[in-house]
């Protein structure tokens, strides 16, 4: 029930903002309490005293304890403060017969009406840390005296069999049985069998009251790509659930589906490297013979074979390759494109070691691609656009970008006075960028730099430095913590400006646009994409799948993970008016977006957001 959580989160965000005018919050990862009571699913009788318990070591200050409830039928929110300024003793005895304290500024349209039909959570917030330490319970229920327990019991569906790792052979008809509790037995449900990146609908829209379906392993079934596929030998995991998403269950252990001899064969993936094109993209194709209509993952290592101590670049087969499909009798998308990392754009010869990742045994059955290792050379193209604050090296000279021009450092001594790191310097051809003034010794950081002062990160503007009040806001602006540098003495003399807030959410006395220049189109695109990626993960947490291609990003609005789907602004070579989303499998997605200029550490051009991050 993520929409319940989203109701809680704005409360916490408000608390951040409420203190922001008095003290800038240091950029840090929020802590979480260990609340031990109430527990998930617990039923508390209204009118009795209940002891709320938590790990007191989490806090060093007094606490605010609040209650938040949501009625899935009516959409009504209830709640308020149980107690404010509670001593951090590790427990508080809550008299459930007492009214809650309602703060209209904090809780909006919440009321104090409590009772059955709601799912509740308790939120504990440390006062002194202005929201930097908080925690919330799992969902529990409140029951009025005399009410039927079924009123607060959650709907459930229980998979009965097969559920314990049973073995079957191709050709068997496997009975799948279940039982439903506190659900509308006339409503419908689905049965899905999954292995690797392949999921088959064994049954759809079956009345829950049926209690049994048979999986005929000789027949083909519809997969999530709307294509028919026959089950192959392997370990298949069963998932059953109500069509209205109110209840679901997983098999405790996977079914072992063997061939007629009782063996589960597993072929290695087949893959091939085509080329590295002029734009610096690695191209090729791959598929798993055991799951020929499914996408697979690709891992790439540069200048050395696969090594668990090294980080690989990764992508999935999302590019349409009709030639591959025709040659091997496949359907689906089996091509891949992966940008060569900037560090290898140096005009030197490098090697790409490409591996297709097995769908059944990704740890032990992967295969290096044909034509791999693939030797390539990528030269830096002259940059047409740059972002303020970025660092580049061209022909042995290090530059920092300010107001769109390149400002050279006269020596490493001057470079070091700004506390910059060489690891953030990107090789580039800056012949198309206008030269600016030479960086002076002991000067203030240029516009676009992110500097650290007494634990707070600031964005350096033309005439002011602008503080970030949370890590979330910092990330939404496309910045990375490895870009943050220590402030020097000259930075301390620059006056403070308003607090930085998320794009498009300005508060009184704050700004939500890039200081001095308005909100750049590319910064907005990166912020949009990160917001959508967060919403997709919330959807995954609740439904164990990403929205299908047919559902699209609009599904995130339907379930209240987004108020609306952001849209890019066409400009230059970026002509799309939507972020192109596809989901080839339940646990995979790809969303294409375009940057007109380099921004946030990403080059200009097309990029992809996937479940593994930004590419």
VEXSE-787880 format. One record per residue (C-alpha): x, y, z; residue in one letter. Coordinates in steps of 0.02 Angstrom, whole numbers, padded with zeros to 5 digits, always signed. Layout:
! VEXSE-787880
XYZA...
***
This chain:
! VEXSE-787880
+00000+00000+00000X+00130+00128-00058X+00005+00270-00068X-00005+00261+00120X+00183+00281+00133X+00179+00427+00014X+00059+00513+00130X+00184+00493+00272X+00334+00553+00172X+00266+00729+00139X+00244+00746+00327X+00428+00711+00349X+00474+00827+00205X+00370+00964+00287X+00469+00942+00447X+00627+00967+00349X+00561+01129+00276X+00489+01191+00441X+00663+01199+00516X+00754+01250+00357X+00733+01437+00386X+00818+01424+00554X+00958+01303+00512X+01016+01222+00350X+01006+01033+00364X+01168+00944+00323X+01161+00833+00170X+01154+00657+00240X+01065+00491+00224X+00914+00485+00340X+00921+00364+00486X+00783+00245+00537X+00725+00187+00706X+00699+00006+00753X+00517+00009+00811X+00476-00157+00892X+00293-00127+00938X+00166-00124+00863X+00216-00261+00741X+00153-00289+00564X-00027-00349+00560X-00053-00325+00747X-00231-00283+00803X-00248-00153+00942X-00414-00130+01033X-00469+00053+01047X-00497+00104+01227X-00352+00006+01300X-00174+00060+01337X-00042-00001+01216X+00146+00013+01242X+00240+00081+01090X+00421+00021+01092X+00577+00075+00995X+00768+00066+01001X+00814+00217+01107X+00995+00210+01048X+00937+00283+00883X+00901+00453+00962X+00982+00574+01081X+00834+00692+01095X+00649+00702+01132X+00528+00627+01007X+00364+00664+00919X+00250+00512+00897X+00110+00522+00769X-00022+00405+00699X-00071+00398+00514X-00212+00295+00437X-00284+00265+00265X-00451+00190+00213X-00429+00098+00048X-00616+00100+00014X-00658+00283+00044X-00485+00359+00018X-00499+00449+00185X-00345+00489+00288X-00350+00496+00478X-00222+00531+00611X-00130+00657+00716X-00002+00667+00855X-00011+00534+00990X+00113+00633+01094X+00241+00769+01063X+00406+00795+01155X+00412+00617+01223X+00566+00573+01326X+00677+00448+01235X+00655+00303+01356X+00624+00171+01224X+00438+00154+01257X+00277+00255+01278X+00111+00195+01347X-00023+00254+01226X-00198+00277+01293X-00297+00237+01136X-00455+00313+01209X-00381+00489+01207X-00403+00609+01061X-00254+00646+00951X-00176+00818+00932X-00204+00885+00756X-00087+01015+00681X-00173+01080+00524X-00010+01148+00452X+00071+00977+00468X-00068+00854+00436X-00179+00943+00311X-00348+00857+00296X-00315+00724+00428X-00450+00700+00560X-00449+00617+00730X-00585+00491+00687X-00511+00318+00718X-00583+00146+00695X-00594-00008+00585X-00576-00007+00398X-00409+00085+00405X-00228+00030+00393X-00120+00123+00518X+00062+00165+00542X+00152+00252+00684X+00289+00377+00642X+00425+00424+00768X+00525+00581+00732X+00673+00653+00827X+00648+00836+00869X+00825+00904+00876X+00882+00828+00711X+00741+00913+00614X+00691+00752+00529X+00863+00675+00503X+00813+00528+00615X+00643+00448+00596X+00557+00281+00583X+00388+00207+00547X+00303+00042+00586X+00231-00085+00467X+00042-00079+00444X-00067-00128+00591X-00253-00113+00635X-00363-00032+00766X-00520-00125+00819X-00668-00051+00910X-00731-00154+01055X-00864-00275+00994X-00815-00265+00810X-00788-00424+00709X-00603-00466+00687X-00634-00498+00502X-00660-00310+00480X-00473-00281+00504X-00408-00442+00429X-00311-00422+00268X-00366-00514+00111X-00249-00659+00074X-00222-00797-00051X-00116-00948+00000X-00030-01060-00127X-00053-01238-00064X+00036-01341-00196X+00158-01361-00275X+00251-01262-00143X+00396-01368-00082X+00513-01389-00230X+00420-01535-00310X+00489-01611-00472X+00391-01636-00633X+00431-01682-00812X+00388-01594-00973X+00226-01676-01025X+00149-01678-00850X-00011-01587-00805X+00032-01501-00642X-00113-01463-00523X-00094-01291-00441X-00206-01266-00289X-00240-01120-00173X-00360-01053-00042X-00422-00875-00014X-00462-00787+00151X-00557-00624+00174X-00567-00601-00014X-00713-00592-00132X-00713-00772-00194X-00809-00721-00350X-00669-00603-00401X-00531-00664-00517X-00347-00705-00500X-00194-00751-00603X-00061-00889-00596X+00112-00848-00664X+00264-00963-00681X+00434-00876-00693X+00611-00928-00730X+00752-00805-00758X+00679-00661-00860X+00535-00765-00929X+00360-00764-00852X+00212-00863-00920X+00028-00836-00880X-00029-01012-00835X-00201-00941-00797X-00283-00770-00806X-00450-00707-00741X-00487-00870-00650X-00619-00858-00511X-00533-00871-00342X-00667-00994-00288X-00604-01120-00418X-00461-01169-00304X-00367-01267-00437X-00295-01248-00612X-00190-01371-00712X-00027-01323-00797X-00013-01427-00956X+00174-01419-00987X+00152-01476-01168X+00058-01317-01215X+00120-01141-01248X+00064-00996-01138X+00060-00808-01157X+00213-00719-01087X+00218-00539-01028X+00271-00483-01203X+00105-00549-01270X+00193-00691-01364X+00162-00877-01339X+00301-00983-01267X+00321-01165-01212X+00398-01203-01043X+00577-01266-01046X+00664-01375-00917X+00724-01276-00767X+00672-01213-00595X+00508-01118-00609X+00440-01006-00470X+00251-00993-00452X+00161-00831-00410X-00027-00817-00383X-00126-00659-00349X-00292-00572-00354X-00321-00473-00514X-00364-00320-00410X-00192-00335-00324X-00268-00351-00149X-00177-00514-00112X-00041-00626-00183X+00076-00769-00133X+00239-00847-00191X+00293-01028-00190X+00414-01062-00048X+00523-01163-00167X+00534-01173-00356X+00461-01316-00459X+00595-01424-00541X+00538-01454-00720X+00647-01583-00808X+00654-01664-00980X+00594-01843-01008X+00757-01912-00935X+00740-01812-00774X+00879-01688-00820X+00873-01497-00821X+00988-01445-00965X+01053-01268-00972X+01128-01197-01131X+01249-01051-01121X+01195-00883-01195X+01245-00844-01375X+01309-00669-01413X+01411-00572-01539X+01498-00402-01543X+01464-00307-01705X+01564-00147-01684X+01598+00013-01590X+01523+00150-01698X+01582+00328-01726X+01473+00391-01584X+01563+00278-01459X+01423+00149-01443X+01462-00037-01424X+01339-00137-01530X+01296-00322-01538X+01165-00454-01505X+01133-00593-01378X+01002-00720-01325X+00982-00867-01206X+00939-01027-01303X+00835-01084-01154X+00727-00927-01161X+00736-00874-01342X+00598-00742-01333X+00663-00653-01179X+00787-00513-01154X+00950-00552-01064X+01079-00446-00974X+01248-00400-01047X+01403-00364-00942X+01556-00279-01017X+01732-00265-00944X+01864-00155-01021X+02047-00204-01049X+02033-00363-00944X+01918-00516-00933X+01777-00533-00806X+01842-00500-00631X+01733-00497-00473X+01845-00359-00403X+01806-00243-00548X+01647-00151-00593X+01571-00193-00761X+01462-00089-00876X+01295-00172-00905X+01141-00161-01014X+01003-00274-01080X+00952-00332-01254X+00823-00198-01293X+00866-00155-01475X+00761-00230-01614X+00866-00345-01726X+00757-00421-01864X+00913-00498-01943X+00951-00596-01784X+00770-00649-01763X+00763-00713-01942X+00929-00806-01929X+00884-00897-01768X+00694-00902-01775X+00670-00784-01628X+00546-00651-01577X+00576-00500-01467X+00723-00379-01456X+00896-00458-01447X+01013-00316-01492X+01111-00210-01369X+01194-00039-01372X+01310+00018-01234X+01403+00185-01226X+01591+00168-01206X+01637+00257-01042X+01716+00428-01064X+01879+00371-00985X+01913+00264-01140X+01883+00409-01262X+02070+00444-01271X+02119+00391-01446X+02208+00235-01380X+02173+00052-01419X+02062-00033-01289X+01976-00202-01279X+01795-00240-01232X+01760-00409-01150X+01573-00441-01177X+01474-00575-01084X+01296-00638-01107X+01218-00672-00936X+01126-00837-00917X+00942-00825-00869X+00944-00980-00758X+01119-00979-00684X+01190-00802-00693X+01332-00845-00576X+01406-00996-00666X+01341-01016-00843X+01385-00853-00931X+01479-00850-01097X+01598-00726-01176X+01531-00659-01341X+01597-00709-01510X+01714-00577-01581X+01760-00531-01402X+01875-00462-01337X+01839-00327-01465X+01975-00198-01497X+01919-00018-01523X+01981+00161-01525X+01870+00309-01482X+01929+00487-01504X+01855+00635-01414X+01738+00737-01520X+01744+00926-01506X+01616+00973-01374X+01484+01096-01433X+01405+01123-01262X+01470+01111-01084X+01400+01133-00908X+01463+01259-00782X+01572+01179-00649X+01631+01033-00759X+01818+00995-00767X+01906+00942-00928X+02083+00911-00988X+02131+00951-01168X+02309+00936-01236X+02381+00931-01061X+02289+01084-00994X+02152+01069-00862X+02001+01183-00882X+01847+01223-00778X+01689+01282-00865X+01608+01444-00808X+01473+01539-00904X+01500+01418-01048X+01683+01462-01076X+01839+01362-01030X+01952+01438-00897X+02126+01359-00889X+02225+01323-00732X+02400+01394-00754X+02480+01260-00644X+02442+01110-00534X+02480+01220-00384X+02333+01334-00428X+02224+01181-00469X+02257+01107-00297X+02214+01272-00210X+02035+01240-00265X+02036+01065-00187X+01984+00985-00351X+02020+00801-00384X+02098+00735-00544X+01974+00591-00544X+01837+00716-00591X+01936+00783-00740X+01866+00718-00906X+01974+00705-01065X+01891+00807-01202X+01917+00906-01360X+01875+01085-01311X+01927+01165-01476X+01748+01223-01503X+01734+01307-01332X+01781+01490-01309X+01928+01524-01195X+01901+01627-01037X+02008+01708-00904X+02147+01606-00823X+02103+01539-00650X+02189+01645-00518X+02279+01584-00364X+02172+01573-00207X+02014+01634-00295X+01835+01585-00255X+01763+01432-00342X+01682+01469-00510X+01497+01468-00540X+01427+01290-00548X+01545+01216-00417X+01475+01121-00267X+01572+01161-00108X+01565+01097+00071X+01559+01218+00218X+01535+01154+00396X+01444+00998+00337X+01326+01089+00216X+01342+01080+00027X+01325+01244-00069X+01298+01281-00254X+01414+01424-00306X+01320+01557-00403X+01377+01720-00482X+01354+01828-00328X+01292+01707-00195X+01315+01530-00133X+01156+01428-00117X+01138+01291+00017X+01057+01121-00009X+00948+01068+00137X+00935+00882+00095X+01027+00750-00002X+00870+00719-00104X+00868+00898-00171X+01054+00884-00210X+01025+00727-00314X+00875+00799-00405X+00989+00933-00477X+01095+00800-00562X+01245+00826-00448X+01357+00691-00376X+01443+00691-00207X+01610+00649-00286X+01600+00822-00368X+01588+00911-00200X+01749+00999-00149X+01809+01084+00008X+01775+01271+00012X+01923+01389+00017X+01941+01554+00109X+01876+01655-00038X+01714+01552-00043X+01676+01600+00136X+01664+01783+00086X+01526+01750-00042X+01355+01795+00032X+01228+01657+00063X+01079+01649-00054X+00910+01562-00033X+00896+01374-00002X+00898+01259-00153X+00737+01157-00172X+00679+01025-00298X+00646+01088-00474X+00476+01169-00486X+00436+01169-00299X+00488+01340-00238X+00441+01386-00059X+00436+01563+00013X+00613+01628+00028X+00682+01483-00076X+00724+01451-00257X+00696+01299-00366X+00789+01350-00524X+00973+01346-00567X+01041+01506-00487X+01074+01651-00606X+01013+01565-00763X+00841+01483-00741X+00807+01297-00745X+00907+01216-00887X+00812+01099-00999X+00936+00958-00971X+00940+00977-00781X+00750+00963-00784X+00759+00806-00893X+00880+00722-00771X+00771+00772-00624X+00616+00705-00714X+00700+00539-00753X+00761+00515-00574X+00586+00554-00509X+00510+00425-00628X+00643+00295-00579X+00599+00319-00395X+00414+00296-00435X+00452+00138-00535X+00545+00063-00387X+00397+00103-00272X+00283+00015-00398X+00401-00135-00401X+00403-00145-00210X+00214-00156-00207X+00178-00264-00359X+00338-00364-00387X+00337-00306-00568X+00364-00146-00664X+00218-00074-00766X+00200-00163-00933X+00239-00074-01095X+00053-00064-01131X+00018+00013-00960X+00158+00140-00982X+00210+00272-00857X+00028+00322-00834X+00015+00172-00717X+00122+00269-00592X-00010+00406-00586X-00155+00285-00565X-00080+00216-00404X-00023+00387-00342X+00166+00364-00358X+00166+00518-00471X+00044+00662-00477X+00074+00673-00665X+00199+00602-00789X+00337+00730-00825X+00370+00770-01007X+00531+00833-01088X+00542+00998-01179X+00598+00974-01360X+00756+01071-01401X+00891+01054-01533X+00924+00872-01577X+00809+00814-01435X+00638+00812-01518X+00541+00689-01410X+00393+00754-01312X+00381+00601-01198X+00503+00486-01108X+00496+00323-01207X+00460+00180-01085X+00463-00007-01120X+00460-00158-01005X+00516-00317-01095X+00500-00422-00936X+00419-00399-00764X+00587-00364-00681X+00660-00254-00818X+00623-00086-00896X+00705+00039-01012X+00663+00224-01028X+00746+00330-01163X+00782+00514-01137X+00889+00644-01224X+01010+00779-01165X+01038+00926-01280X+01199+00972-01188X+01316+00880-01068X+01235+00886-00896X+01256+00805-00726X+01406+00703-00782X+01317+00635-00938X+01364+00674-01118X+01243+00753-01240X+01133+00634-01339X+01019+00486-01304X+01027+00395-01136X+00930+00257-01052X+00863+00234-00876X+00847+00051-00824X+00819-00046-00665X+01010-00046-00647X+01030+00144-00659X+01065+00279-00787X+01164+00241-00944X
***
